[in-house]
Amino acid sequence: MTKTTNKYSPEVRERAVRMVLDGAGQHESRWAAIVSISSKIGCAPQTLNEWVKKVEVDAGQRGGITTEQADKMKALEREVRELKQANEMLRKASAYFAPALGRFALQIACRAMGRSSTAH
């Protein structure tokens, strides 16, 4: 899993999105505003468009998964992955120790019945 670095600070992102949303009347279309503003900050128009859409989703103006929900889902997926790994380790450990535990349980049962475990 690779982690991308954010080339643009949160302040630059917020300002660019605000310029798109506030400057809607200054351009013939929203896409024209996005193209104009993206060229000024040096990012791809598609990138700025994604930022704008994400802000709209977070504000409830557009359908989709909010940043908060996505973060929570990512944390839950990480927790599930860790629990699966722990379960796998426990399964392997129990398979490894099962023969010894079986012999130990037999010895205890035989002692409880007053017999020697070697008598069987």
C-alpha positions as CSV (number, residue, x, y, z in Angstrom):
1,M,0.0,0.0,0.0
2,T,1.6,3.3,-1.1
3,K,1.1,6.6,0.6
4,T,1.0,9.7,-1.6
5,T,2.4,12.9,-0.4
6,N,0.2,16.0,-0.4
7,K,1.9,18.6,-2.7
8,Y,-0.5,21.3,-1.6
9,S,-1.1,22.5,1.9
10,P,-4.6,22.4,3.4
11,E,-4.7,26.2,3.2
12,V,-4.0,26.2,-0.5
13,R,-6.7,23.6,-1.1
14,E,-9.2,25.5,1.0
15,R,-8.5,28.8,-0.7
16,A,-8.7,27.2,-4.2
17,V,-12.0,25.5,-3.4
18,R,-13.4,28.7,-1.9
19,M,-12.3,30.6,-5.1
20,V,-14.2,28.0,-7.2
21,L,-17.4,28.1,-5.1
22,D,-17.4,31.9,-4.6
23,G,-16.4,32.8,-8.1
24,A,-19.1,30.9,-9.9
25,G,-20.5,34.1,-11.4
26,Q,-17.2,35.3,-12.8
27,H,-16.8,32.4,-15.2
28,E,-19.1,31.0,-17.9
29,S,-19.2,27.6,-16.1
30,R,-18.0,25.8,-13.1
31,W,-15.5,23.9,-15.1
32,A,-14.1,27.1,-16.6
33,A,-13.6,28.4,-13.1
34,I,-11.8,25.2,-12.1
35,V,-9.5,25.3,-15.1
36,S,-8.7,28.9,-14.5
37,I,-8.0,28.5,-10.8
38,S,-6.1,25.2,-11.2
39,S,-3.7,26.8,-13.7
40,K,-3.0,29.6,-11.2
41,I,-2.1,27.2,-8.3
42,G,-0.3,24.7,-10.5
43,C,-2.5,21.7,-10.1
44,A,-4.5,19.6,-12.6
45,P,-8.1,20.7,-13.1
46,Q,-9.3,17.2,-12.2
47,T,-7.5,17.5,-8.9
48,L,-9.2,20.7,-8.0
49,N,-12.5,19.3,-9.1
50,E,-12.1,16.4,-6.7
51,W,-11.3,18.8,-3.9
52,V,-14.4,20.8,-4.6
53,K,-16.6,17.6,-4.8
54,K,-15.1,16.4,-1.5
55,V,-15.9,19.7,0.2
56,E,-19.5,19.5,-1.1
57,V,-19.9,15.9,0.2
58,D,-18.5,16.9,3.6
59,A,-20.9,19.8,3.7
60,G,-23.9,17.6,2.8
61,Q,-24.5,19.4,-0.5
62,R,-23.6,16.3,-2.6
63,G,-24.1,12.6,-2.0
64,G,-21.2,10.3,-1.1
65,I,-19.0,9.2,1.7
66,T,-17.8,12.0,3.9
67,T,-14.2,12.3,5.0
68,E,-15.2,11.4,8.5
69,Q,-17.0,8.2,7.4
70,A,-14.1,7.2,5.1
71,D,-11.6,7.6,8.0
72,K,-13.8,5.6,10.3
73,M,-14.2,2.9,7.7
74,K,-10.4,2.8,7.2
75,A,-9.8,2.4,10.9
76,L,-12.4,-0.4,11.1
77,E,-10.8,-2.2,8.2
78,R,-7.4,-1.9,9.9
79,E,-8.9,-3.3,13.1
80,V,-10.5,-6.3,11.2
81,R,-7.2,-7.0,9.5
82,E,-5.3,-7.0,12.9
83,L,-8.0,-9.2,14.5
84,K,-7.7,-11.7,11.6
85,Q,-4.0,-11.8,12.0
86,A,-4.3,-12.4,15.8
87,N,-6.9,-15.1,15.2
88,E,-4.5,-16.8,12.7
89,M,-1.7,-16.7,15.2
90,L,-3.9,-18.2,17.9
91,R,-5.1,-20.9,15.6
92,K,-1.5,-21.9,14.7
93,A,-0.5,-21.7,18.4
94,S,-3.4,-23.9,19.5
95,A,-2.5,-26.5,16.7
96,Y,1.1,-26.5,17.9
97,F,0.3,-26.9,21.6
98,A,-2.8,-29.3,21.1
99,P,-0.8,-32.6,21.3
100,A,1.0,-31.5,24.5
101,L,-2.3,-30.3,26.0
102,G,-4.0,-33.5,25.1
103,R,-1.3,-35.6,26.9
104,F,-1.5,-33.3,29.9
105,A,-5.3,-33.6,30.0
106,L,-5.1,-37.4,29.9
107,Q,-2.6,-37.4,32.7
108,I,-4.9,-35.3,34.9
109,A,-7.9,-37.4,34.1
110,C,-6.0,-40.6,35.0
111,R,-4.7,-39.2,38.3
112,A,-8.3,-38.1,39.1
113,M,-9.4,-41.7,38.5
114,G,-6.5,-43.0,40.6
115,R,-4.7,-44.7,37.7
116,S,-1.3,-44.2,36.3
117,S,-1.2,-42.5,32.9
118,T,1.2,-45.1,31.7
119,A,-1.3,-47.9,32.6
120,H,-3.4,-47.2,29.5
